[in-house]
């Protein structure tokens, strides 16, 4: 029979904390729980969850190797042997075995009974997500930034990721066509899912002319145009980016060369979209951009902001880890909550502010607002949040 917890398990429990906190810090209680059937499962589950955090870096590096060695592509048409894959990737068979075992443990691959490996359902889904492999490949830059996390948080590391995204510093910083092409391709691939979720969250009916600011090669506008054929579309971005946008969008979209950091936004559109733009920039830049958008819009004009957002008072395991550190590494922006974005919008004069969490918050969530001139149709976000808290 297991020992009674109020004797041995509670011995040595530190005073001054609540009971649960004291139990969780007691090594004797952990030993007791590990021997007790109804507690054993909880202890194991929590232990595994903690170790998942400890080994997260190794998993991400194993994923990088699977992508760089094109294992997903190699298994796309069916199972292959370890020797076959080792020869293809120019790795010793015993090391390829370790990598494939890791991929199977992460449920990206599946080990067959005959020892061959194939793609699992998760692995098939990984290959189907636009831009995901490209995102993994460029993480080598982010990993270097995070090699010394304490120095990184103190701002003592050399810039790495910020050099990968020079466009955030203005038009003059993004004149290298090669860098611009790399950025544009990665953004275009990732924008496919963002566009799908944004179109699900935002009602574009009643809009006559949409201007997408900082829209890269126009992946978002292409999706909007397909869903709303009668909508007039404009794209504002850096001159070095717009060449690829013209090839993608054809003659339907009006291309406007410029940087929102260097001058006012063009007028004429009754809606402005900012898709994954705000989190690239500091508050002062965002406030200036939102003020410029307000000035460019007519009375009643709409603004659509779509990007991954912090969970705020309920921290999110993806946006408050991955995107928060990513934007910090860029050295110019930060990941904001919907409430924070709403406050910035209200501060420059927007009204009728609404926040909608996306079906995949790690892809995007949305905040919309209007320029004064149209009657409010719903309480502002800050008021709704307070009401939800009270209920």
C-alpha positions as CSV (number, residue, x, y, z in Angstrom):
1,X,0.0,0.0,0.0
2,X,1.2,3.5,-0.8
3,X,2.2,5.7,2.1
4,X,-0.4,8.1,3.4
5,X,0.3,11.6,1.9
6,X,-0.2,13.5,5.1
7,X,2.8,11.7,6.7
8,X,5.7,11.0,4.4
9,X,4.5,12.9,1.3
10,X,3.9,16.1,3.2
11,X,7.1,15.9,5.2
12,X,9.4,18.7,4.4
13,X,6.7,20.7,2.5
14,X,7.7,24.3,2.7
15,X,5.3,26.5,4.7
16,X,4.1,29.9,3.5
17,X,2.4,28.7,0.3
18,X,-1.0,27.3,-0.6
19,X,-1.5,23.5,-0.3
20,X,-1.3,22.8,-4.0
21,X,1.8,24.9,-4.4
22,X,3.5,23.2,-1.4
23,X,2.7,19.8,-2.7
24,X,4.1,20.6,-6.2
25,X,7.4,21.7,-4.6
26,X,7.7,18.6,-2.4
27,X,9.9,15.8,-3.7
28,X,8.4,13.4,-1.2
29,X,4.9,14.1,-2.6
30,X,6.1,13.5,-6.2
31,X,7.5,10.2,-5.1
32,X,4.2,9.3,-3.4
33,X,2.2,10.4,-6.5
34,X,4.4,8.3,-8.7
35,X,3.4,5.2,-6.7
36,X,-0.3,6.0,-6.5
37,X,-2.4,4.6,-9.4
38,X,-4.9,7.6,-9.8
39,X,-2.0,10.1,-9.5
40,X,0.5,8.3,-11.6
41,X,-1.1,9.2,-14.9
42,X,-1.2,12.9,-13.9
43,X,2.5,12.9,-12.8
44,X,3.6,11.2,-16.0
45,X,1.6,13.5,-18.2
46,X,2.9,16.6,-16.5
47,X,6.5,15.2,-16.5
48,X,6.2,14.6,-20.3
49,X,4.9,18.1,-20.9
50,X,7.8,19.6,-19.0
51,X,10.3,17.5,-20.9
52,X,8.7,18.5,-24.2
53,X,9.6,22.1,-23.3
54,X,13.2,21.0,-22.4
55,X,13.7,19.2,-25.7
56,X,11.8,21.7,-28.0
57,X,15.0,23.0,-29.5
58,X,16.1,19.5,-30.5
59,X,12.8,18.8,-32.1
60,X,13.0,22.0,-34.1
61,X,16.5,21.2,-35.3
62,X,15.4,17.6,-36.3
63,X,12.5,19.2,-38.3
64,X,15.0,21.5,-40.0
65,X,17.1,18.5,-41.0
66,X,14.0,16.7,-42.4
67,X,13.2,19.8,-44.5
68,X,16.7,20.5,-45.6
69,X,17.3,16.9,-46.6
70,X,14.0,16.9,-48.5
71,X,12.7,13.8,-46.6
72,X,9.1,14.8,-47.0
73,X,9.5,15.1,-50.8
74,X,11.3,11.8,-50.9
75,X,8.4,10.0,-49.1
76,X,5.7,11.8,-51.0
77,X,5.1,8.8,-53.4
78,X,5.4,6.1,-50.7
79,X,7.6,4.3,-48.2
80,X,11.4,4.0,-48.6
81,X,14.1,2.2,-46.8
82,X,16.7,3.8,-44.5
83,X,19.5,2.8,-46.9
84,X,17.7,4.4,-49.8
85,X,17.1,7.7,-48.0
86,X,20.6,7.7,-46.5
87,X,22.1,7.3,-50.0
88,X,19.9,10.1,-51.3
89,X,20.8,12.5,-48.5
90,X,24.5,11.5,-48.3
91,X,24.2,10.5,-44.6
92,X,25.6,7.4,-42.9
93,X,22.7,4.9,-42.6
94,X,22.9,4.8,-38.8
95,X,22.5,8.6,-38.6
96,X,19.6,8.6,-41.1
97,X,18.0,5.9,-38.9
98,X,18.2,8.3,-35.9
99,X,16.7,11.2,-37.9
100,X,13.8,9.0,-39.2
101,X,13.1,7.6,-35.8
102,X,12.9,11.2,-34.5
103,X,10.5,12.1,-37.3
104,X,8.3,9.1,-36.4
105,X,8.4,10.1,-32.7
106,X,7.2,13.6,-33.7
107,X,4.5,11.8,-35.7
108,X,5.6,13.4,-38.9
109,X,6.7,10.0,-40.3
110,X,5.5,6.5,-39.8
111,X,7.7,3.4,-39.3
112,X,6.4,0.5,-41.2
113,X,6.6,-3.1,-39.9
114,X,9.3,-3.9,-42.5
115,X,11.5,-1.1,-41.2
116,X,10.7,1.3,-44.1
117,X,9.4,4.8,-43.4
118,X,6.5,6.7,-44.9
119,X,4.7,10.0,-44.3
120,X,2.1,10.1,-41.4
121,X,-1.1,12.1,-41.7
122,X,0.7,14.9,-39.9
123,X,3.6,14.7,-42.4
124,X,1.2,14.8,-45.3
125,X,-0.5,17.9,-43.8
126,X,2.9,19.5,-43.2
127,X,3.7,19.3,-46.9
128,X,0.3,20.7,-47.8
129,X,0.6,23.9,-45.8
130,X,1.8,26.7,-48.1
131,X,5.1,28.2,-47.2
132,X,5.7,26.1,-44.1
133,X,8.9,24.4,-45.4
134,X,10.3,27.8,-46.4
135,X,9.5,29.2,-43.0
136,X,11.4,26.3,-41.3
137,X,14.4,26.9,-43.6
138,X,14.8,30.5,-42.8
139,X,14.6,29.8,-39.0
140,X,18.4,29.3,-39.1
141,X,18.7,33.1,-38.8
142,X,16.3,33.2,-35.8
143,X,18.1,30.3,-34.1
144,X,21.4,32.3,-34.3
145,X,19.6,35.3,-32.7
146,X,18.4,33.0,-29.9
147,X,21.6,31.1,-29.3
148,X,22.2,33.3,-26.2
149,X,18.6,34.0,-25.0
150,X,19.6,36.1,-22.0
151,X,21.9,38.3,-24.0
152,X,19.1,38.4,-26.7
153,X,16.5,39.7,-24.2
154,X,19.0,42.2,-22.9
155,X,19.5,43.5,-26.4
156,X,23.2,42.5,-26.4
157,X,23.2,40.3,-29.5
158,X,24.2,41.2,-33.1
159,X,21.2,41.7,-35.4
160,X,20.4,38.7,-37.5
161,X,16.7,38.4,-38.3
162,X,16.4,42.2,-38.7
163,X,18.9,42.0,-41.6
164,X,16.7,39.4,-43.2
165,X,13.7,41.8,-43.2
166,X,15.3,45.2,-44.0
167,X,12.0,46.5,-45.4
168,X,10.9,47.3,-41.9
169,X,13.4,50.2,-41.8
170,X,11.9,51.9,-44.9
171,X,12.4,51.9,-48.6
172,X,16.0,52.8,-48.6
173,X,16.9,49.8,-46.5
174,X,15.2,47.3,-48.9
175,X,16.9,48.1,-52.2
176,X,18.6,44.7,-52.7
177,X,16.5,42.8,-55.2
178,X,17.7,39.5,-53.9
179,X,16.7,40.2,-50.3
180,X,13.4,41.6,-51.5
181,X,12.7,38.5,-53.6
182,X,13.4,36.2,-50.7
183,X,11.1,38.2,-48.4
184,X,8.4,38.5,-51.0
185,X,8.4,34.7,-51.8
186,X,8.2,33.7,-48.1
187,X,5.4,36.2,-47.4
188,X,3.4,35.3,-50.5
189,X,3.5,31.6,-49.5
190,X,2.4,32.3,-45.9
191,X,-0.3,34.8,-47.0
192,X,-2.4,32.1,-48.5
193,X,-3.7,30.8,-45.2
194,X,-3.9,34.4,-43.8
195,X,-6.1,35.3,-46.7
196,X,-8.4,32.3,-46.2
197,X,-8.9,33.1,-42.5
198,X,-9.3,36.8,-43.0
199,X,-12.0,36.3,-45.7
200,X,-13.7,34.0,-43.2
201,X,-13.6,36.7,-40.5
202,X,-14.3,39.9,-42.4
203,X,-17.4,40.9,-44.4
204,X,-16.2,42.8,-47.5
205,X,-19.7,43.5,-48.7
206,X,-20.4,47.2,-49.2
207,X,-16.7,48.0,-49.9
208,X,-16.1,49.5,-53.3
209,X,-12.3,50.0,-53.3
210,X,-9.8,48.2,-51.1
211,X,-6.2,49.3,-50.8
212,X,-3.8,46.8,-49.3
213,X,-0.8,48.5,-47.6
214,X,2.4,46.6,-47.5
215,X,0.9,43.7,-49.3
216,X,4.0,42.4,-51.0
217,X,3.4,40.4,-54.2
218,X,-0.4,40.7,-53.7
219,X,-1.3,37.2,-52.4
220,X,-3.9,38.6,-50.1
221,X,-5.4,40.8,-52.8
222,X,-5.5,37.9,-55.3
223,X,-7.7,36.0,-52.8
224,X,-9.9,38.9,-52.1
225,X,-10.3,39.6,-55.9
226,X,-11.3,36.0,-56.5
227,X,-13.9,36.1,-53.7
228,X,-15.2,39.6,-54.7
229,X,-14.9,40.0,-58.5
230,X,-16.5,43.5,-58.6
231,X,-14.2,45.0,-55.9
232,X,-11.7,47.6,-57.1
233,X,-8.2,46.8,-55.7
234,X,-5.0,48.8,-55.1
235,X,-1.7,47.7,-53.7
236,X,0.9,49.9,-52.0
237,X,4.4,48.6,-51.4
238,X,8.0,49.3,-52.1
239,X,9.1,49.6,-55.8
240,X,11.5,46.7,-55.5
241,X,8.5,44.4,-54.5
242,X,5.9,45.6,-57.0
243,X,7.4,43.9,-60.1
244,X,6.5,40.5,-58.8
245,X,3.1,41.8,-57.7
246,X,2.3,42.9,-61.3
247,X,3.2,39.5,-62.6
248,X,0.9,37.8,-60.1
249,X,-2.1,40.2,-60.3
250,X,-2.1,41.2,-63.9
251,X,-4.0,44.4,-64.8
252,X,-6.8,44.2,-62.3
253,X,-4.9,45.8,-59.4
254,X,-3.6,49.3,-59.3
255,X,0.0,49.3,-58.2
256,X,1.2,52.2,-56.0
257,X,4.9,52.4,-55.4
258,X,5.9,53.9,-52.1
259,X,6.5,53.4,-48.4
260,X,4.0,54.3,-45.7
261,X,7.0,55.2,-43.5
262,X,8.0,57.9,-45.9
263,X,4.8,59.8,-46.8
264,X,1.0,59.9,-46.6
265,X,-1.1,57.1,-48.0
266,X,-2.9,57.6,-51.3
267,X,-6.6,58.6,-51.0
268,X,-9.5,57.1,-52.9
269,X,-10.1,53.7,-51.3
270,X,-13.0,53.3,-48.9
271,X,-11.2,50.4,-47.1
272,X,-7.6,49.8,-46.1
273,X,-6.1,46.4,-45.2
274,X,-3.0,45.9,-43.1
275,X,-2.1,42.2,-43.3
276,X,0.7,41.1,-41.1
277,X,2.0,44.7,-41.0
278,X,1.6,46.1,-37.5
279,X,3.6,43.5,-35.6
280,X,6.6,44.4,-37.7
281,X,6.8,47.9,-36.3
282,X,7.2,49.8,-33.0
283,X,4.2,51.6,-31.5
284,X,5.3,55.1,-32.8
285,X,5.4,53.7,-36.4
286,X,2.1,52.0,-36.0
287,X,0.4,55.1,-34.6
288,X,1.7,57.1,-37.5
289,X,0.5,54.5,-40.0
290,X,-3.0,54.3,-38.4
291,X,-3.2,58.1,-38.4
292,X,-2.2,58.1,-42.1
293,X,-4.9,55.5,-42.8
294,X,-7.5,57.5,-41.0
295,X,-6.6,60.6,-43.1
296,X,-6.7,58.6,-46.3
297,X,-10.1,57.1,-45.7
298,X,-13.4,58.8,-46.4
299,X,-16.0,59.3,-43.6
300,X,-17.2,55.8,-42.7
301,X,-14.2,54.1,-44.4
302,X,-13.1,50.8,-43.0
303,X,-9.7,49.4,-41.8
304,X,-8.9,45.7,-41.6
305,X,-6.0,44.6,-39.5
306,X,-5.1,40.9,-39.7
307,X,-2.1,39.2,-38.1
308,X,-1.2,36.8,-35.2
309,X,-2.1,38.5,-31.9
310,X,-1.0,38.0,-28.4
311,X,-3.5,36.4,-26.0
312,X,-3.1,39.3,-23.7
313,X,-4.4,38.4,-20.3
314,X,-4.7,34.8,-21.4
315,X,-1.3,34.1,-22.9
316,X,-1.3,32.0,-26.0
317,X,1.2,29.2,-26.4
318,X,2.1,30.1,-30.0
319,X,1.6,33.8,-30.4
320,X,3.1,34.7,-27.0
321,X,6.1,32.4,-27.6
322,X,6.9,32.1,-31.3
323,X,5.6,35.4,-32.7
324,X,6.6,37.4,-29.6
325,X,10.2,36.3,-29.8
326,X,10.2,36.5,-33.6
327,X,9.1,40.1,-33.7
328,X,11.5,41.0,-30.9
329,X,14.4,39.5,-33.0
330,X,13.3,41.8,-35.8
331,X,14.2,44.7,-33.5
332,X,11.4,46.9,-34.8
333,X,8.1,45.4,-33.8
334,X,6.2,43.4,-31.2
335,X,3.2,41.0,-31.0
336,X,0.1,42.9,-29.7
337,X,-3.2,41.7,-28.4
338,X,-6.5,42.6,-30.0
339,X,-7.2,44.9,-27.0
340,X,-3.9,46.7,-27.6
341,X,-4.5,47.2,-31.3
342,X,-8.0,48.4,-30.5
343,X,-6.6,51.0,-28.1
344,X,-4.2,52.2,-30.8
345,X,-7.0,52.5,-33.3
346,X,-9.2,54.4,-30.8
347,X,-6.3,56.7,-29.9
348,X,-6.0,58.0,-33.5
349,X,-9.8,58.4,-33.9
350,X,-11.2,55.2,-35.3
351,X,-14.6,54.0,-34.0
352,X,-16.8,50.8,-34.1
353,X,-13.8,48.6,-33.3
354,X,-14.2,44.9,-33.3
355,X,-11.8,42.0,-32.6
356,X,-12.3,38.4,-33.9
357,X,-10.1,35.5,-33.0
358,X,-9.4,33.4,-36.0
359,X,-10.2,29.7,-36.3
360,X,-6.4,29.3,-36.3
361,X,-5.1,32.1,-34.1
362,X,-1.5,31.1,-34.9
363,X,-2.3,32.0,-38.5
364,X,-4.2,35.2,-37.9
365,X,-6.9,37.1,-36.0
366,X,-8.6,40.3,-37.1
367,X,-9.4,43.8,-35.7
368,X,-11.7,46.0,-37.8
369,X,-12.7,49.6,-37.3
370,X,-14.3,52.6,-39.1
371,X,-13.5,56.2,-39.6
372,X,-16.2,58.4,-37.8
373,X,-19.2,59.2,-40.1
374,X,-21.2,55.9,-39.8
375,X,-23.4,55.1,-36.9
376,X,-22.0,52.4,-34.6
377,X,-23.5,49.0,-35.1
378,X,-22.0,47.3,-32.0
379,X,-20.3,48.4,-28.8
380,X,-16.5,49.1,-29.1
381,X,-14.1,46.3,-28.3
382,X,-12.9,47.7,-25.0
383,X,-16.5,47.9,-23.8
384,X,-17.4,44.4,-25.0
385,X,-14.3,43.0,-23.3
386,X,-15.4,44.6,-20.0
387,X,-18.9,43.2,-20.4
388,X,-17.5,39.7,-21.1
389,X,-15.3,39.9,-18.1
390,X,-18.3,40.9,-15.9
391,X,-20.3,37.9,-17.2
